[in-house]
Amino acid sequence: MTAVAELLESAARDLSDASAAPDPGNRYIHAHLAALRAAAALVAVRSGQERLPRPARLRSVWELLASTVPEFAGQASVFAAGAHKREAAGAGLPRAVTCQEADVLLGEARVLVEAAQAAAGGPS
């Protein structure tokens, strides 16, 4: 299995876990992880490399997504800004994420996963 296929498989699994999670914090965490993996796969596919390109300076996958796939720059900003909420939810902080925030992020993650799957040649 290729690295892109593994990323897409993990992203789909996280997306499924997010959809099934009754707790907004867990839903947010899994949706964010699904998007992170999908973004890495999308950058790899669009850059024509099996793995993420190694930039001269360390950059987040969200920066790479915005520069490599400009049509997803808005989503990259949303997910980059949500990283602190994912960390807070992961730390078990109560009310770190609302149900609405989790649901919105899940929808955004679903779009990104579907785009990555399409770019890689179909659902994994």
C-alpha positions in Angstrom: 0.0 0.0 0.0 1.4 3.4 -0.9 1.8 6.2 1.6 -1.0 8.2 0.0 -3.3 5.2 0.2 -2.5 4.7 3.8 -3.2 8.3 4.6 -6.5 8.2 2.8 -7.5 5.0 4.6 -6.6 6.5 8.0 -8.5 9.7 7.0 -11.6 7.7 6.1 -11.4 5.8 9.4 -11.0 9.0 11.4 -14.0 10.5 9.5 -16.1 7.5 10.3 -15.0 7.7 14.0 -15.9 11.4 14.0 -19.3 10.8 12.5 -20.0 8.2 15.2 -18.7 10.2 18.2 -21.5 11.5 20.4 -19.1 13.7 22.4 -18.3 17.0 20.5 -14.7 16.9 21.7 -14.0 13.5 20.3 -15.9 14.4 17.1 -13.7 17.4 16.7 -10.5 15.5 17.4 -11.3 12.8 14.8 -12.5 15.3 12.2 -9.4 17.3 12.6 -7.1 14.2 12.3 -9.1 13.1 9.2 -8.5 16.5 7.6 -4.8 16.5 8.6 -4.3 13.1 6.9 -6.3 14.1 3.9 -4.4 17.3 3.5 -1.1 15.4 3.6 -2.4 13.0 0.9 -3.7 15.9 -1.2 -0.4 17.8 -1.0 1.5 14.6 -1.9 -0.7 13.9 -4.9 -0.8 17.5 -6.2 3.0 17.9 -5.8 3.5 14.7 -7.8 5.4 13.0 -4.9 4.5 10.0 -2.9 5.4 11.7 0.3 5.1 15.3 1.4 7.8 17.5 -0.1 10.6 18.5 2.2 10.6 22.3 2.2 13.8 24.3 3.1 12.1 25.3 6.3 9.7 23.4 8.5 6.1 24.2 7.5 2.8 22.8 8.7 0.7 20.7 6.4 -1.8 23.6 6.4 0.8 25.9 4.9 1.7 23.3 2.4 -1.9 22.7 1.5 -2.5 26.5 1.0 0.5 26.8 -1.3 0.2 23.5 -3.2 -3.6 23.4 -3.5 -4.7 27.1 -3.4 -8.3 26.3 -3.8 -8.1 24.8 -0.3 -6.4 27.8 1.3 -9.6 28.7 3.2 -10.0 25.2 4.6 -6.3 25.2 5.5 -6.8 28.4 7.6 -9.8 26.9 9.3 -8.0 23.7 10.3 -4.8 25.6 11.3 -6.9 27.9 13.5 -8.6 24.8 15.0 -5.5 23.0 16.1 -5.6 24.6 19.6 -9.2 23.4 20.1 -8.2 19.9 19.1 -5.4 20.0 21.6 -7.8 21.3 24.3 -10.3 18.6 23.5 -7.6 16.0 23.6 -6.5 17.2 27.0 -10.0 16.6 28.2 -10.9 20.3 28.9 -14.6 20.5 29.4 -16.5 22.7 26.9 -13.4 23.0 24.7 -15.5 22.5 21.7 -19.3 23.0 21.1 -21.5 20.6 19.2 -21.8 23.2 16.5 -18.1 23.7 16.1 -17.6 19.9 16.0 -20.3 19.5 13.3 -19.0 22.3 11.2 -15.4 20.9 11.4 -16.7 17.5 10.5 -18.4 18.9 7.4 -15.2 20.7 6.3 -13.2 17.5 7.0 -15.6 15.5 4.9 -15.0 17.9 1.9 -11.3 17.7 2.3 -11.2 13.8 2.5 -13.4 13.5 -0.6 -11.2 16.0 -2.5 -8.1 14.0 -1.6 -9.7 10.7 -2.5 -10.8 12.2 -5.9 -7.3 13.6 -6.5 -5.8 10.1 -5.8 -8.1 8.4 -8.2 -11.2 7.6 -6.2 -12.3 6.5 -2.7 -9.9 4.3 -0.9 
